[in-house]
């Protein structure tokens, strides 16, 4: 599994089966509901969470490269 796939598939919108808040956002293969709301709101939140996840991967890889450069110097 490559990291691009993990980022793209990490957050998913699923039906809750409950009345007023019919959809939720879940992460990975977990069952915990990170956000509950209507489909459009859940899709928006899932997209924002995926963007934040990608930003974190970028910062982490940048810091790791900097640490490798400092160790090699």
Phi, psi and omega in degrees: 000124179268164185292332177297316179296319180300314181296318183290326185257003187295316183251130183227149178260128181224153175289144179268335184080011179245148185315271192293326179249083190283351182226160177215165175251130176236153180250140176056223179259014181286166180251356181288136179273114181280331181207141179235135179177200177278162187307309183298318179296318179294320178296321179294315179295317179299320179294319178294319178295320178296321177296316178297322178298315179297320177299319179296321177297321180295313180297318179297318180290323178296316179293322179295319178294321178295320179294320178296320178295321180290325180289328182277347184276000000 
